[in-house]
């Protein structure tokens, strides 16, 4: 109450002073008493008016957008302005601190590979991360305060959001984004919802490939096993002539070789996928690779084709020799198997203008339709399944080739046209190559 007493004392002093002045002025008019009352009233009114004006300035500062500093006053109003200003500064500091923490929290959410949507009790978007915006096809700013079910109209998502059965995630295909999303919802606060989304397209594709792979392996092994079981039963129950017995044993040996080739290719793929990339400091002469490929091709062709091998005498490749031999061998063996007798197969190692190199295998076989070309390197993909089995293929050769060349930093290129043959290229990057003095051209000939 000290400030009340001070204000009262100030008003009393002003009134006393005003009364004295008014009394003196009133004496001149022979009305000293009336002059004193008038002077006291005027002085007291002036004090009240001055305080009112100071209070009005402070109130205007508080009511409008406060400037950084309060009006500078003295006495009561100055003290009050100072305390209000200090309180506002503290509040602003707390708000700024909380805003900084919120920004850090939202930045952490933005860094998450999962999408985050914050919905209010009416399913309106309160906040949306960039990942969630990408998942659902939203705009993080324009779509705020919009009902999410008006923007994401996938029936499965709408039913899941409204069903309130969120113990397990929802997986659905988003047709607009051509992606598969996994979504889970959690409630918080007063009816608000947290929606977490994850793009599982690649995982679903991998799972599908794994299922197809297991099914294909099972199918590929079941066929020769069925044949072998039938032959075993035949030999154990029937009396066969020597010619029939030899024929059955030959067919059994053929099916056994087929299973061994399949298992060998599966093991090769497993080793390629589970081992580190080949070292870049182990150099293999390209000419040696060409010579080995030539020897295998001559044995497999048995004189039924025209074979030509060229190039590679001035180059070395950094990598795993066994893997490179496997890749080249698969390309050459495919060309030999699918090229009719009397056809031509050209194998060449050539430098490219950018320092890279290609190992090219060109055949005059039946060719491949364009719609099959993008899928040729998939496991067990066959253009003609019966023909592939007749030629002894396992359906894994080009998949092995692709793995090998990619592990060496390169790529495989395939060109083909029905009736005009096929060209396959293993492209090796310049970082995996170096030029050397030309060696004896042992592999540069035609047969």
Secondary structure by P-SEA (a helix, b strand, c coil): caaaaaaaaaaaaaaaaaaaaaaaaaaaaccaaaaaaaaaaaaaaaaaaaaaaaaaaaaaaaaccccccccccccaaaaaaaaaaaaaaaaaaaaaaaaaaaaaaaaaaaaccbbbbbbccccccccccaaaaaaaccccccccccccccccccaaaaaaaaaccccbbbbbbcccccbbbbbbbbbcccbbbbbbbbbaaaaaaaaaaaaaaaaaaaaaaaaaaaaaaaaaaaaacccccaaaaaaaaaaaaaaaaaaaaaaaaaaaaaaaaccccccccccccaaaaaaaaaaaaaaaaccccbbbbbccccccccccaaaaaaaaaaaaaaaaaaccccbbbbbbcccccccbbbbbbbbcccccccccccccccccccccaaaaaaacccccaaaaaaaaaaaaccbbbbbbcccbbbbbbbccccccccccccccccccccc
